[in-house]
Amino acid sequence: MTILVPITLYGWVIAAISLFALLPPRRAALTAYIVAWLFLPQAGIPLPGMPDLDKVTASGMGVLLGVLMFDAGRLMTLRFSWVDLPMVAWCISSVISAVTNGLGLYDGLSGVLRDIFTWGIPYFVGRLYFNDLQSLRELAIGIFIGGLVYVPLCLIEIRLSPQLHRILYGFHPAHFAMAIRFGGYRPMVFMQHGLAVGMWMTSATLVGAWLWMSGALTRVRSLPMWLLVAALAVTTVLCKSMGALALLGLGISFLLTARIVRVNILLALIMFIAPVYMIARIEGWWNGAELVNIATSIDEERAQSLQDRLNEEDLLMARASERPLWGWGGWGRWRIKDEWTGEDLTSSDGMWVIVRGERGNFGLIANTLLVLLPFALFVVRVPAREWARPAFAAPAALAVLLLMWSIDNLFNAMHNPIYIIAAGGLVGLYLAYPRLIARQRAMQQQFAMMVMAQQQAYMQEQQRLAGPAGGSR
């Protein structure tokens, strides 16, 4: 580990605050999170009485201080609503799990503080700054630009193997064997795993493709969108993350369904993919054999990996079912360990399995709702026929992106604060939408009245000019 690790993590708190002095607050918050997520190291520095300082908490601390120092008045505009309850429930779930498991109030409050920085602050950044159509468009473009920035870095590691994090920070973020796929390399760049990079590039490709297809964004500076989207798509394929590629296909299909079918109820049903999977696995209604057979037709090694995951899911679900409501709490107590050595006998991949083991069904429901409720609220507010309009293209793409992330969380645990910002923004849009529609209608009425007044003035002027001529005859 090089000296750059503490320099960049401590320094980013100061840099994030400085961004608020240099940029508009919304742009500063977005830049602080995206740049940190793309380039800061995969490391954590212990802080007394605080969560470990990593790229997410450093961004959260810097943004929170930046808002308090340069835009405190904005906080007065925030109004809590019932739609914020899933985030509140999620943040308090760790203290309930800790207390019910005898781990103590201090342990639980430490978990609450960690969740506030990891989940809560990005969510409320979305609620504060990305709660209308224009700001959500900026967020979508930020994700797209973030993907473009990663294109050359991914290509370097695809060719030379994942080395950028080691060169800059002195260590690999994940086991190097995880980077070898299909006779080549899968890039990790500065993220926690190649799977996280694959999902990020998939997200950027989806957002960029829909902005282009809807006409919401046609050029970036002098470069045409079709060329940039094509470069992203090719790089995403080269990242060799089959799950992410499948999600990209699903995401594009969802958006095209909205454009062609224009039926909101069909889109709402899609939202239940992840919850139905979780319920079916918890209740033992489905063992995943069909999914393994599909994977076998693509790659036997990946199919075996999937089967191993499903087998370990079964074991961990049985362990979680011993304390179904509040879970086992922290410190890995939800895992299955050797009785004598204490060694882990299982590995956990899916976020939902980890959440259910730690915080029980209460935490699992809260976590699922905070990801999927924004999608549901967008479906309720915005008719499917509007999703392909330039004004609504960005929030539509972000809503589908959350849906894709919920599915990815069934098999992986790749946290990304940018998705949480999008969730908060879509919740804010839901709350602000009636005012936006009322303002739009008022502007339309004002425009219609202005046109009518101009027409009346024109007719009066024509009558005035025609009057003397008619009298002379």
KOLGUVO-250180 format. One line per field, with one value per residue (C-alpha): residue number from 0; residue in one letter; x, y negated, z. Coordinates in pm, 1 decimal, padded with zeros to 6 digits. Layout:
BEGIN
vexkol c(NUM_...)
balo c(A_...)
xx c(X_...)
yy c(Y_...)
zz c(Z_...)
END
This chain:
BEGIN
vexkol c(0_1_2_3_4_5_6_7_8_9_10_11_12_13_14_15_16_17_18_19_20_21_22_23_24_25_26_27_28_29_30_31_32_33_34_35_36_37_38_39_40_41_42_43_44_45_46_47_48_49_50_51_52_53_54_55_56_57_58_59_60_61_62_63_64_65_66_67_68_69_70_71_72_73_74_75_76_77_78_79_80_81_82_83_84_85_86_87_88_89_90_91_92_93_94_95_96_97_98_99_100_101_102_103_104_105_106_107_108_109_110_111_112_113_114_115_116_117_118_119_120_121_122_123_124_125_126_127_128_129_130_131_132_133_134_135_136_137_138_139_140_141_142_143_144_145_146_147_148_149_150_151_152_153_154_155_156_157_158_159_160_161_162_163_164_165_166_167_168_169_170_171_172_173_174_175_176_177_178_179_180_181_182_183_184_185_186_187_188_189_190_191_192_193_194_195_196_197_198_199_200_201_202_203_204_205_206_207_208_209_210_211_212_213_214_215_216_217_218_219_220_221_222_223_224_225_226_227_228_229_230_231_232_233_234_235_236_237_238_239_240_241_242_243_244_245_246_247_248_249_250_251_252_253_254_255_256_257_258_259_260_261_262_263_264_265_266_267_268_269_270_271_272_273_274_275_276_277_278_279_280_281_282_283_284_285_286_287_288_289_290_291_292_293_294_295_296_297_298_299_300_301_302_303_304_305_306_307_308_309_310_311_312_313_314_315_316_317_318_319_320_321_322_323_324_325_326_327_328_329_330_331_332_333_334_335_336_337_338_339_340_341_342_343_344_345_346_347_348_349_350_351_352_353_354_355_356_357_358_359_360_361_362_363_364_365_366_367_368_369_370_371_372_373_374_375_376_377_378_379_380_381_382_383_384_385_386_387_388_389_390_391_392_393_394_395_396_397_398_399_400_401_402_403_404_405_406_407_408_409_410_411_412_413_414_415_416_417_418_419_420_421_422_423_424_425_426_427_428_429_430_431_432_433_434_435_436_437_438_439_440_441_442_443_444_445_446_447_448_449_450_451_452_453_454_455_456_457_458_459_460_461_462_463_464_465_466_467_468_469_470_471_472)
balo c(M_T_I_L_V_P_I_T_L_Y_G_W_V_I_A_A_I_S_L_F_A_L_L_P_P_R_R_A_A_L_T_A_Y_I_V_A_W_L_F_L_P_Q_A_G_I_P_L_P_G_M_P_D_L_D_K_V_T_A_S_G_M_G_V_L_L_G_V_L_M_F_D_A_G_R_L_M_T_L_R_F_S_W_V_D_L_P_M_V_A_W_C_I_S_S_V_I_S_A_V_T_N_G_L_G_L_Y_D_G_L_S_G_V_L_R_D_I_F_T_W_G_I_P_Y_F_V_G_R_L_Y_F_N_D_L_Q_S_L_R_E_L_A_I_G_I_F_I_G_G_L_V_Y_V_P_L_C_L_I_E_I_R_L_S_P_Q_L_H_R_I_L_Y_G_F_H_P_A_H_F_A_M_A_I_R_F_G_G_Y_R_P_M_V_F_M_Q_H_G_L_A_V_G_M_W_M_T_S_A_T_L_V_G_A_W_L_W_M_S_G_A_L_T_R_V_R_S_L_P_M_W_L_L_V_A_A_L_A_V_T_T_V_L_C_K_S_M_G_A_L_A_L_L_G_L_G_I_S_F_L_L_T_A_R_I_V_R_V_N_I_L_L_A_L_I_M_F_I_A_P_V_Y_M_I_A_R_I_E_G_W_W_N_G_A_E_L_V_N_I_A_T_S_I_D_E_E_R_A_Q_S_L_Q_D_R_L_N_E_E_D_L_L_M_A_R_A_S_E_R_P_L_W_G_W_G_G_W_G_R_W_R_I_K_D_E_W_T_G_E_D_L_T_S_S_D_G_M_W_V_I_V_R_G_E_R_G_N_F_G_L_I_A_N_T_L_L_V_L_L_P_F_A_L_F_V_V_R_V_P_A_R_E_W_A_R_P_A_F_A_A_P_A_A_L_A_V_L_L_L_M_W_S_I_D_N_L_F_N_A_M_H_N_P_I_Y_I_I_A_A_G_G_L_V_G_L_Y_L_A_Y_P_R_L_I_A_R_Q_R_A_M_Q_Q_Q_F_A_M_M_V_M_A_Q_Q_Q_A_Y_M_Q_E_Q_Q_R_L_A_G_P_A_G_G_S_R)
xx c(00000.0_00148.9_00133.8_-00122.2_-00392.3_-00418.7_-00337.2_-00622.1_-00877.7_-00811.9_-00751.7_-01080.0_-01278.7_-01109.0_-01135.5_-01509.1_-01562.4_-01355.1_-01574.6_-01866.3_-01660.7_-01582.4_-01896.4_-02272.9_-02373.7_-02548.3_-02253.2_-02013.4_-02198.9_-02218.9_-01850.9_-01744.3_-01919.6_-01844.4_-01474.8_-01426.8_-01604.6_-01398.2_-01050.5_-01010.2_-00848.3_-01030.9_-00912.0_-01045.7_-00870.5_-01005.9_-01133.5_-01214.0_-01590.0_-01655.8_-01697.1_-01377.5_-01266.8_-01306.6_-01410.1_-01780.6_-01748.3_-01485.9_-01728.4_-02015.0_-01815.8_-01694.0_-02035.3_-02212.2_-01964.7_-01981.4_-02360.3_-02345.8_-02079.5_-02196.0_-02560.8_-02716.8_-03036.2_-03107.1_-03154.7_-03457.1_-03631.5_-03612.3_-03939.1_-03955.9_-04233.0_-04363.5_-04156.5_-03841.4_-03941.4_-03751.2_-03424.3_-03499.9_-03592.3_-03273.7_-03051.4_-03205.5_-03216.3_-02856.6_-02920.7_-03229.8_-03031.5_-02742.9_-02962.0_-03176.0_-02858.7_-02700.0_-02422.8_-02497.0_-02627.8_-02282.7_-02233.6_-02576.1_-02523.0_-02188.8_-02377.0_-02633.5_-02356.5_-02195.3_-02527.3_-02589.7_-02261.4_-02285.6_-02656.2_-02826.6_-02612.5_-02610.6_-02988.4_-03052.6_-02808.3_-03042.1_-03344.1_-03184.0_-03022.6_-03163.7_-03538.8_-03651.2_-03618.9_-03322.2_-03115.1_-03185.5_-03068.7_-02741.2_-02707.3_-02765.4_-02511.4_-02265.9_-02297.5_-02252.8_-01941.8_-01807.9_-01836.4_-01656.8_-01372.1_-01329.2_-01315.2_-00937.9_-00856.4_-01058.5_-00893.8_-00548.9_-00627.3_-00800.5_-00476.4_-00215.8_-00414.2_-00553.6_-00253.3_-00359.9_-00471.1_-00154.0_00070.0_-00093.6_-00193.6_00036.0_-00210.2_-00477.7_-00836.9_-00940.0_-00781.2_-00601.8_-00750.5_-01090.4_-00961.6_-00892.4_-01194.9_-01240.6_-00869.7_-00816.6_-00845.6_-01140.3_-01059.6_-01089.2_-00941.4_-01013.0_-01326.8_-01369.4_-01405.3_-01428.2_-01799.9_-01839.6_-01661.6_-01880.8_-02195.7_-02072.7_-01998.5_-02334.6_-02505.2_-02327.4_-02409.4_-02777.3_-02812.3_-02619.2_-02809.6_-03147.8_-03048.1_-02938.7_-03237.9_-03482.6_-03308.6_-03237.0_-02863.8_-02729.4_-02369.8_-02106.3_-01901.9_-01823.1_-01862.3_-02186.9_-02367.9_-02386.3_-02006.6_-01969.5_-02242.7_-02081.7_-01742.0_-01904.4_-02095.9_-01785.9_-01584.9_-01868.6_-01863.3_-01484.9_-01522.0_-01638.1_-01903.9_-02180.1_-02427.6_-02384.4_-02428.3_-02747.7_-02874.4_-02788.4_-03003.7_-03285.4_-03260.0_-03278.1_-03569.5_-03756.8_-03712.7_-03814.2_-04117.9_-04219.8_-04169.2_-04365.4_-04627.7_-04686.0_-04856.1_-04752.7_-04890.0_-04652.1_-04355.9_-04478.8_-04484.1_-04118.9_-04036.4_-04120.3_-03837.2_-03603.4_-03867.6_-04015.9_-03668.9_-03596.7_-03929.7_-03898.6_-03549.9_-03639.5_-03948.5_-03769.7_-04008.0_-03724.8_-03372.1_-03236.7_-03180.3_-03323.1_-03089.2_-02790.5_-02897.0_-02905.5_-02560.3_-02429.5_-02524.7_-02304.2_-02006.2_-01971.7_-01725.3_-01966.8_-02251.2_-02056.2_-01982.8_-02354.5_-02441.7_-02191.7_-02350.9_-02696.6_-02575.4_-02418.0_-02734.0_-02927.8_-02693.7_-02693.9_-03071.4_-03108.6_-02879.3_-03074.3_-03403.6_-03292.7_-03339.5_-03573.2_-03703.4_-03396.5_-03109.6_-02783.3_-02629.6_-02272.6_-01931.2_-02010.1_-02233.4_-02473.6_-02207.5_-02147.8_-01811.7_-01609.8_-01686.9_-01321.3_-01119.9_-01377.3_-01300.6_-01578.6_-01733.6_-01934.0_-01881.6_-02154.6_-02204.9_-02558.2_-02632.1_-02978.7_-02834.2_-02593.3_-02866.4_-03108.6_-02839.1_-02731.2_-03062.0_-03331.3_-03647.1_-03699.2_-03369.2_-03423.4_-03763.9_-03625.8_-03326.4_-03542.3_-03792.3_-03530.5_-03402.5_-03733.2_-03975.6_-03826.4_-03888.4_-04246.6_-04307.5_-04177.9_-04410.9_-04702.5_-04625.9_-04507.7_-04706.8_-04501.5_-04577.1_-04369.5_-04053.4_-03910.6_-03966.6_-03643.3_-03766.9_-03832.3_-03558.1_-03304.8_-03531.0_-03668.6_-03317.2_-03224.2_-03540.1_-03458.7_-03099.2_-03225.3_-03431.7_-03118.7_-02922.1_-03189.2_-03144.4_-02764.6_-02788.8_-02935.1_-02592.6_-02343.9_-02286.9_-02140.7_-02251.3_-02249.4_-02349.1_-02440.3_-02736.8_-02848.3_-02831.5_-03055.3_-03298.2_-03320.3_-03361.6_-03650.8_-03822.8_-03779.8_-03923.1_-04227.6_-04292.0_-04228.1_-04410.3_-04754.1_-04590.0_-04398.4_-04716.3_-04904.9_-04623.2_-04614.4_-04989.5_-04969.3_-04696.3_-04903.1_-05206.0_-04993.5_-04851.1_-05199.1_-05326.3_-05027.5_-05090.8_-05459.3_-05377.3_-05137.2_-05401.9_-05659.6_-05413.9_-05335.4_-05704.3_-05769.8_-05477.6_-05607.6_-05953.0_-05803.0_-05604.2_-05899.1_-06145.1_-06036.2_-05996.2_-06349.5_-06486.6_-06313.0_-06495.4)
yy c(00000.0_-00333.2_-00669.6_-00777.5_-00575.6_-00796.3_-01109.4_-01056.4_-00941.7_-01220.7_-01467.2_-01387.5_-01514.2_-01852.3_-01832.5_-01759.5_-02063.0_-02274.4_-02169.9_-02349.6_-02669.8_-02630.4_-02478.2_-02505.6_-02279.7_-02017.2_-01987.7_-01977.4_-01690.0_-01490.1_-01545.2_-01452.7_-01116.6_-01013.5_-01107.9_-00935.3_-00622.5_-00606.2_-00681.3_-00655.3_-00337.8_-00028.5_-00068.9_-00173.9_-00370.8_-00309.3_-00622.7_-00634.1_-00642.5_-00674.3_-00439.6_-00346.7_-00620.2_-00481.6_-00627.2_-00633.0_-00775.3_-01029.8_-01153.1_-01158.8_-01354.0_-01605.2_-01655.2_-01686.5_-01949.1_-02124.0_-02151.0_-02281.0_-02538.9_-02661.2_-02563.6_-02517.8_-02689.8_-02400.5_-02173.1_-02380.6_-02273.9_-01903.8_-01759.2_-01401.2_-01185.6_-00831.9_-00742.6_-00795.7_-00527.1_-00240.8_-00434.2_-00515.6_-00151.3_-00031.3_-00264.4_-00162.9_00208.7_00261.4_00128.4_00349.9_00655.8_00572.5_00522.7_00832.3_01040.7_00908.6_00723.0_00398.5_00054.8_-00081.1_00185.1_00109.8_-00267.4_-00215.3_-00025.8_-00305.3_-00562.5_-00345.5_-00310.6_-00685.4_-00757.2_-00465.3_-00483.0_-00775.5_-01068.1_-00965.9_-00914.9_-01258.6_-01416.4_-01278.3_-01414.3_-01758.6_-01813.6_-01569.2_-01594.0_-01739.8_-01654.0_-01879.7_-01766.9_-01398.2_-01461.3_-01595.3_-01284.2_-01057.1_-01248.6_-01227.0_-00847.5_-00840.5_-01060.7_-00846.9_-00542.0_-00719.3_-00815.1_-00447.0_-00331.0_-00384.7_-00256.5_00060.2_00114.3_00081.3_00347.0_00573.9_00571.4_00568.3_00719.0_00525.8_00331.5_-00034.3_-00001.0_00188.5_-00063.7_-00366.4_-00230.9_00068.0_00359.6_00539.3_00462.4_00828.9_01167.5_01155.8_01489.6_01314.1_01104.2_01399.8_01472.3_01644.8_01656.2_01287.0_01027.6_00855.8_00497.9_00386.2_00034.6_-00134.8_00054.0_00342.3_00612.8_00671.0_00733.1_00378.9_00239.9_00448.0_00320.0_-00041.0_-00019.7_00149.3_-00134.1_-00401.5_-00221.7_-00186.5_-00551.0_-00677.6_-00456.5_-00574.6_-00942.3_-00898.9_-00693.1_-00940.2_-01243.1_-01384.9_-01404.1_-01403.6_-01519.4_-01554.7_-01854.9_-01778.8_-01400.5_-01232.3_-01021.5_-00711.5_-00694.6_-00736.5_-00483.6_-00236.1_-00279.4_-00220.8_00083.0_00245.5_00184.1_00324.6_00645.4_00666.6_00642.3_01007.5_00980.3_01205.4_01110.4_00739.8_00797.0_00991.2_00703.2_00456.9_00657.9_00669.0_00296.3_00199.2_00441.0_00277.9_-00069.6_00042.4_00212.8_-00119.2_-00287.9_-00031.9_00116.4_-00193.0_00005.6_-00090.2_00223.3_00441.1_00232.5_00256.8_00636.3_00637.5_00482.2_00810.3_01012.1_00972.6_01009.2_01321.1_01476.0_01406.6_01543.8_01853.6_01925.7_01857.4_02078.9_02352.0_02331.6_02314.4_02457.2_02261.6_02565.4_02394.3_02100.1_02335.2_02513.7_02182.0_02095.0_02438.4_02369.1_02057.2_02166.1_02474.5_02309.1_02019.5_02267.1_02455.8_02126.5_02044.6_02387.1_02337.8_02004.1_02157.8_02438.5_02188.8_01977.4_02280.0_02321.5_01952.7_01926.4_02216.2_02034.6_01707.8_01889.3_01959.9_01585.6_01476.7_01141.2_00942.6_01162.3_01247.3_00900.3_00817.7_00977.2_01253.2_01437.4_01518.6_01720.9_02094.1_02165.5_02470.3_02557.5_02605.9_02368.9_02091.7_02098.5_01994.5_02293.9_02087.0_01778.2_01521.9_01336.7_01199.7_00881.4_01006.8_01318.2_01105.2_00859.4_01133.8_01307.4_00989.7_00806.1_01061.7_01017.9_00668.2_00548.3_00738.0_00577.2_00231.0_00276.2_00410.1_00125.2_-00148.9_-00018.9_00071.7_-00184.0_-00470.1_-00264.0_-00195.5_-00563.0_-00664.8_-00412.9_-00553.7_-00916.1_-00902.0_-00718.8_-00473.5_-00669.9_-00957.4_-00755.5_-00802.1_-01178.3_-01377.5_-01536.4_-01200.8_-00989.4_-01043.3_-00954.8_-00658.0_-00523.9_-00579.5_-00400.2_-00099.0_-00116.5_-00065.8_00228.8_00381.8_00323.5_00503.2_00805.6_00783.4_00782.6_01132.9_01267.1_00994.9_00742.8_00446.8_00132.8_-00187.6_-00524.9_-00667.4_-00430.2_-00548.1_-00910.0_-00810.2_-00644.3_-00959.6_-01172.7_-00964.4_-00979.8_-01357.0_-01369.7_-01174.1_-01427.9_-01729.2_-01595.9_-01748.3_-02091.0_-02038.1_-01946.7_-02241.1_-02477.5_-02331.1_-02374.5_-02730.7_-02808.7_-02653.9_-02859.9_-03172.9_-03101.7_-03036.4_-03363.8_-03548.8_-03401.9_-03487.8_-03846.7_-03879.8_-03748.3_-03992.2_-04279.9_-04177.5_-04159.9_-04499.2_-04648.0_-04498.1_-04642.2_-04981.3_-04983.4_-04860.9_-05116.1_-05442.0_-05262.8_-05126.5_-05477.7_-05648.5_-05427.5)
zz c(00000.0_-00105.7_00069.3_-00190.6_-00012.2_00299.9_00099.1_-00145.3_00113.8_00365.3_00085.6_-00085.4_00212.5_00166.3_-00213.5_-00196.4_00027.1_-00212.3_-00503.9_-00338.3_-00342.9_-00712.2_-00863.9_-00821.5_-00528.6_-00741.4_-00978.4_-00682.5_-00513.9_-00835.8_-00916.6_-00562.6_-00574.3_-00933.2_-00928.9_-00593.3_-00711.7_-01028.5_-00892.6_-00516.2_-00373.9_-00251.7_00105.5_00442.4_00717.1_01071.1_01244.0_01618.7_01674.6_01301.7_01003.8_00821.5_00582.7_00231.7_-00102.7_-00011.6_00340.3_00228.1_-00035.6_00213.8_00473.0_00215.8_00056.4_00391.6_00510.6_00172.4_00193.4_00551.5_00467.1_00126.3_00078.1_00421.5_00313.8_00080.6_00382.0_00482.5_00160.1_00249.5_00373.9_00496.1_00355.5_00385.9_00078.9_00287.6_00537.8_00364.0_00400.2_00763.9_00833.0_00665.7_00866.9_01200.4_01119.2_01229.3_01580.8_01617.2_01501.2_01734.3_02041.7_01980.9_01945.3_02262.3_02079.4_02259.3_02173.3_02085.3_01819.8_01674.9_01669.0_01494.8_01224.8_01198.0_01150.1_00883.2_00699.2_00715.6_00537.6_00296.2_00211.0_00380.3_00266.3_-00105.3_-00086.4_00059.3_-00186.1_-00451.1_-00263.5_-00231.0_-00567.9_-00824.4_-00778.8_-01111.8_-01479.0_-01553.2_-01255.3_-01324.2_-01679.6_-01535.4_-01319.5_-01619.1_-01826.9_-01535.5_-01534.4_-01911.7_-01898.0_-01612.4_-01836.2_-02119.0_-01884.0_-01798.1_-02162.0_-02216.0_-01866.3_-01924.7_-02263.1_-02104.8_-01843.8_-02095.6_-02291.1_-02010.8_-01716.6_-01416.3_-01288.1_-01249.5_-00888.6_-00797.1_-00974.8_-00811.6_-00470.5_-00424.5_-00411.0_-00609.6_-00503.7_-00546.8_-00604.7_-00939.3_-01048.0_-01058.6_-01347.2_-01580.5_-01800.3_-02136.7_-02213.4_-02140.5_-01867.5_-01705.5_-01593.6_-01231.4_-01268.3_-00930.5_-00829.3_-00586.4_-00849.4_-01221.8_-01173.1_-01038.4_-01344.3_-01574.5_-01403.6_-01416.8_-01789.2_-01844.8_-01657.6_-01859.9_-02184.9_-02095.2_-01994.6_-02296.4_-02539.6_-02413.1_-02411.2_-02772.4_-02886.5_-02731.5_-02879.0_-02532.4_-02609.8_-02963.9_-02918.7_-02649.2_-02752.2_-03116.8_-03099.2_-03211.8_-02953.5_-03172.3_-03181.6_-02804.3_-02726.7_-02965.8_-02794.6_-02454.7_-02576.6_-02727.3_-02410.2_-02199.5_-02401.7_-02363.2_-01985.0_-02003.7_-01734.4_-01862.4_-01592.2_-01662.1_-02035.9_-01971.6_-01756.9_-02034.2_-02273.6_-02017.9_-01948.3_-02314.7_-02357.5_-02067.6_-02215.1_-02563.5_-02411.3_-02259.3_-02595.8_-02799.2_-02567.6_-02350.7_-02075.2_-01721.5_-01558.3_-01762.6_-01644.7_-01285.8_-01308.7_-01416.6_-01079.6_-00904.6_-01064.6_-00765.7_-00489.5_-00651.8_-00680.1_-00313.1_-00191.8_-00411.2_-00276.6_00087.5_00073.5_-00123.8_-00420.0_-00673.6_-00676.0_-00974.6_-01197.1_-01504.9_-01457.4_-01430.6_-01752.0_-01937.9_-01804.6_-01909.4_-02270.1_-02254.4_-02045.4_-01824.3_-01587.3_-01522.6_-01480.9_-01213.8_-01036.9_-01041.9_-00903.3_-00620.9_-00538.9_-00526.5_-00300.1_-00060.2_-00074.6_00050.3_00346.5_00436.9_00405.5_00645.5_00888.7_00845.6_00904.5_01261.9_01330.1_01052.3_01176.9_01288.7_01168.1_01343.4_01357.5_01255.1_01300.0_01052.0_01298.0_01013.7_00833.2_00871.9_01034.8_01134.0_01494.4_01588.7_01370.5_01316.6_00945.6_00706.9_00533.1_00285.7_00073.0_00019.3_-00307.7_-00327.2_-00134.4_-00043.6_00125.5_00328.8_00426.9_00534.7_00736.8_00916.7_00957.6_00893.1_00690.5_00832.0_00687.1_00362.0_00304.4_00383.8_00152.0_-00130.9_-00099.2_-00096.6_-00432.7_-00600.2_-00456.5_-00665.4_-00980.4_-00871.4_-00793.4_-01135.4_-01302.7_-01102.5_-01185.1_-01546.7_-01818.0_-02023.2_-02341.7_-02198.9_-02130.0_-02478.7_-02476.6_-02434.3_-02110.2_-01940.4_-02099.6_-01818.8_-01523.0_-01718.8_-01777.1_-01411.0_-01294.4_-01511.5_-01386.4_-01029.7_-01150.3_-01306.6_-00985.4_-00782.4_-01008.0_-00992.1_-00611.0_-00628.1_-00727.8_-00634.1_-00357.0_-00543.4_-00361.2_-00567.4_-00413.6_-00755.4_-00772.7_-00428.3_-00546.0_-00837.6_-00595.5_-00385.5_-00696.1_-00830.2_-00490.8_-00498.2_-00850.4_-00733.7_-00458.8_-00683.2_-00990.8_-00914.0_-00880.5_-01203.2_-01390.4_-01238.6_-01337.6_-01688.8_-01728.1_-01595.5_-01848.7_-02127.1_-02025.6_-02004.7_-02349.2_-02491.1_-02342.9_-02485.8_-02830.5_-02806.5_-02702.4_-02995.5_-03235.2_-03099.5_-03128.8_-03484.2_-03578.1_-03420.7_-03611.2_-03934.9_-03868.6_-03792.7_-04114.4_-04318.5_-04167.9_-04345.6_-04677.2_-04657.9_-04568.6_-04867.5_-05111.8)
END
